Amino acid sequence: MDEEKFYEMFIQLQKAQSEQFGQILEKMEGGKSVVAESGEKQSTDLYCKLKMLITEFQADIEKGITFESWYAKNKSYFEVDAQSLAEKVRVRLLVEKLGRVEYAKMSQKMLPEKLEEMNFESLVGVLKKEFSDPRSKLVKRFEVMKMRCPSVEKILDFGTLVNSECEKANMNLTVEECKILVFIAGIPEKAMDVRQVSLRFVEKYTKSEVCTLKDLMEEVRSYLSNKSEAKMFDSQSKVKSGPKEFVEVNAVSRIEHSRSRQSKRSRIKSRQKERRVESRQCYNCGIVGHISRNCRKPKKGFKRAIVQK
């Protein structure tokens, strides 16, 4: 076999191998695209499924519906079931489950940053902080202490409610915390200002400091002392202002007395005038008791009677 034929056979073999290799690559790429398409479809199906399972978040702090309580119910959906989803997809899922009011509030607050562009953990932290119960731990515990069962028929329901509220208020108290809580809860409703002062005083303490019942009682004692001094000062100022008011009252009484005297004098003068008229004789009719201009009889000539002395 000469060299030219051998070279031609070698070229043909290379072409055949390259064609086979190209066919293999095409099959491999087609397989990858099929796998990618099936993966995207699975992600879409999972996203739609989770979107249907997760309830919409609508905050209602008075009823205890905070973002933390809502997220605790749906935590497994986001952190377990949605673990295979990309982080951006999980963020989009969380944002879509926010209520209309909550989404509008957070969108305006986080400007210029968009909620959809945030990190998932950061977004969860911001939402927990924004839609949380503003009451302090002490106030929550105080509200628990004020709970009462409405009726005998609802005793078991009341027990369930107590269990839930105590867990929310974190009622693992120390001895001093129990003393303080019982003291504040026992303050009567009439002394609401003392109760508020006590709550503010205990809340001022940092986590590193420990507030005792003795410290609280000293604060209350100081407040009550200042309050009594303020009342005493107020009563003294009212006593000092007494003579001025008395003078003003006397001045008013003198004016009224003067007016009454003038009215009395005018009445006396009017009566005297009437008496003088009654003693005079009418020129028209000759009758004593009125004057001619007040006479009802027709006008006629009348000579006044001359009284002989």
C-alpha angles and dihedrals in degrees: 000000000000123000098253094059091046091052092050091051090050092052092050091049091053091050091050092049092048091050091050091048090050091051090050091051091050091052091048093050091047090052091051092051090050091051091048092049092049090048093052090048091052091050091049092048091049092048092051091046093052091045089059095045098048115079122225116263115237113169120228108166094180090059092044096253103142128158090252093057091044093049091048089060093049099033095109091055093055101036103032112022094035094044092106092055122092116260093247090054091051090050091050090049092052093047092050091054092058116104121249094256094043093049093049092049095049094042091056094043096051097048130166086027116072121225092228091058096052127103113262096237092044091051092050091050093050092049092049091052095045099046100040133120107272092205116105123240091256093053091049090052091047090053089052091052090055094055116120132184109249097212144352092256092060100050094114092046088050090053091054090049092049091052092051096045093046090054091050092048093047095233097189091126133177122229093262092048090052091051092050093047094050090047094052093043090052096055108111122248091246089065095055091140091058090051092052092048090051093050093049092047094053093045091055091067115098124228092259092055126072120218114210130197090248091058091050093048091052090053092049091047091052091048093050091048092052090046093053091048090051091052091049092051091048092052091049092052090053091052091051092051090053100090092051091054089046091053091049091051091049092050091052091048091051091052092049091047091051091051091050091051091051091049091050092051092050091051091051092050091049091052092048090052091050090051092052090052091049091056095051126092123235114244091210106049102012094234118137117231105060140039129249097257089059094045116122096201121092116272116264139155113277129171115218112243113250111230110220114221 
